[in-house]
Amino acid sequence: MAPPIQPKIHIIGAGWAGLSAAVHASLHGWQVVLYEAAHHPGGRARASEHHGQTYDNGQHLLLGAYADTLALLGTLGVPMDEVLERHPLHLCDSQGHGLRLPRAAKWRGIMQATFNNQRWHARDRLSWLSWLASLGLWHLSHQVILALTGKSWDVSVSQLCALASPRVRRDVVEPLCLAALNTPVQEASGAVFARVMVDAFSNAPQSCDFLIPRVNLSSLLATPAVAWLKARGASLHFGQRIQALSDLPRLAHEPVIVATSAWQAAHLTRGTHPDWSARAQDLCHYPIATVYVSAKAPPPLSRNPDPVVMLETTLKAPAQFAIRTHFKSRQGDDQTTVWALVVSDSRGHDRESLIALVLAQAEHDLGLNAPQLERCIVEKRATFAALVGQRRPPMRVGPGLWACGDYVDGPYPSTLEGAVRSGQAVIEALKH
Ligand SMILES: Cc1cc2nc3c(=O)[nH]c(=O)nc-3n(C[C@H](O)[C@H](O)[C@H](O)COP(=O)(O)OP(=O)(O)OC[C@H]3O[C@@H](n4cnc5c(N)ncnc54)[C@H](O)[C@@H]3O)c2cc1C
């Protein structure tokens, strides 16, 4: 007897959302046909070559709360401990002062870390703990009202932390909001921020850990996903940009998933689904700059051995975080370390002055000895801005046409986890 014929599904885009959709579709018995405009998969989260050196397209941090991303890596057989370095959440300056959560922090650990934080007075410590608890309650009431009435409401992160002390706002809320939402607190959605914070702080004990890739982003997910899909007979077309949905070689009943970025999805659907397209087009995007610098390790002035260091941010010192990477410097010797200094929401800076300011910040604030520029990558439309009260486009575009991507309606901001969840959710929706 001939094997049963698998139904075909067409996916446009091989970023983390498209790859997640492709893997889940394959697991649910679909025959996957994937089209990717670039010659390599990974989208915004991929390795990028420059003068023979490999960096990432921008430094990425994952959180222990990225449950679906970790599950996807597990499905692909990626050896998690080899590719991800797990560190407890430390929000400390280059002298090592700040909030240091212990490994597998539960409430007791969070309280202990709060009282050990030497940067804070007693009123800051109380302010932080009461703010964290009230954020959890706010999120819960938001969820209950949403479930009962179907209506969502929102306030800005700045309104949500109006009662927090200025130090708590400056040391924790503002940097975490920029890191997670790439949006400043005055504009950022309180509902989205509360969701990320609650997932990180109140779920499984290790959910607020930082996970730093030990390999480049392509080796982390895209390459294993492509190998896995090929082994399952998926048909993968790289270097093939879909110009119009009508160009797809498909039968009328075969579903299509648009897994591109928001602006490309808006372009593809403009003629056929103008309302959906307008909503995708309306999202506004903010840039992120990553300045890779190298210096002999360890930094002589720094007393903080953590791989993630929080920097005091001002107009003249624009980077918020410095992350010690696994990348090799151009010098190629083992004593030189490459740091990624990340400027979230880098609007208002031109490239050359940004590089000069960040190099000075690497020397004076991080304490690096004569830091050298390795590479500066400014991704102009890095993430959509998670604005207050925003209406994101839904995953169903029209009959037989679906969308997934970090921007599609969902609980998460523009993140790897948001993209992976969206890819998975669209396949679940297709089953019904
Ligand atoms: C600099 C930077 C730093 C970041 N830092 C973090 C971080 O620390 N943590 C975190 O969780 N997230 C971070 N993000 C966000 C994260 O990278 C994105 O949310 C995620 O990669 C989005 O994936 P996606 O699949 O939705 O979209 P994309 O990655 O944009 O993928 C879309 C794909 O579709 C393809 N495509 C487009 N049009 C067509 C077409 N017509 N035909 C065929 N193919 C097409 C594109 O080439 C692309 O490969 C960062 C992003 C950037 C840029």
The ligand as a Gaussian input file, in Angstrom:
#p B3LYP/6-31G(d) Opt

LIG

0 1
 C       20.226000      43.699000      17.167000
 C       19.126000      42.861000      17.738000
 C       19.199000      42.444000      19.065000
 C       18.175000      41.645000      19.598000
 N       18.304000      41.192000      20.872000
 C       17.426000      40.280000      21.327000
 C       17.642000      39.642000      22.586000
 O       18.618000      39.921000      23.280000
 N       16.736000      38.712000      23.002000
 C       15.648000      38.376000      22.249000
 O       14.888000      37.496000      22.667000
 N       15.414000      38.978000      21.049000
 C       16.258000      39.895000      20.561000
 N       16.063000      40.480000      19.338000
 C       14.800000      40.202000      18.609000
 C       14.826000      38.904000      17.787000
 O       15.992000      38.816000      17.009000
 C       13.610000      38.914000      16.865000
 O       12.446000      39.094000      17.648000
 C       13.460000      37.607000      16.069000
 O       14.653000      37.232000      15.456000
 C       12.362000      37.804000      15.017000
 O       12.198000      36.602000      14.275000
 P       11.109000      36.499000      13.121000
 O       11.218000      35.134000      12.556000
 O        9.782000      36.934000      13.639000
 O       11.496000      37.594000      12.006000
 P       12.812000      37.715000      11.103000
 O       13.999000      37.303000      11.869000
 O       12.802000      39.096000      10.556000
 O       12.609000      36.657000       9.940000
 C       11.892000      36.926000       8.750000
 C       12.541000      36.166000       7.580000
 O       11.715000      36.315000       6.425000
 C       12.556000      36.479000       5.303000
 N       11.774000      37.151000       4.239000
 C       11.298000      38.415000       4.280000
 N       10.587000      38.676000       3.149000
 C       10.604000      37.553000       2.406000
 C       10.024000      37.202000       1.153000
 N        9.290000      38.071000       0.455000
 N       10.242000      35.944000       0.662000
 C       10.981000      35.059000       1.382000
 N       11.544000      35.344000       2.574000
 C       11.357000      36.566000       3.106000
 C       13.708000      37.326000       5.838000
 O       14.850000      37.244000       5.003000
 C       13.909000      36.699000       7.215000
 O       14.836000      35.623000       7.162000
 C       17.046000      41.293000      18.789000
 C       16.978000      41.719000      17.463000
 C       18.011000      42.482000      16.924000
 C       17.925000      42.878000      15.480000

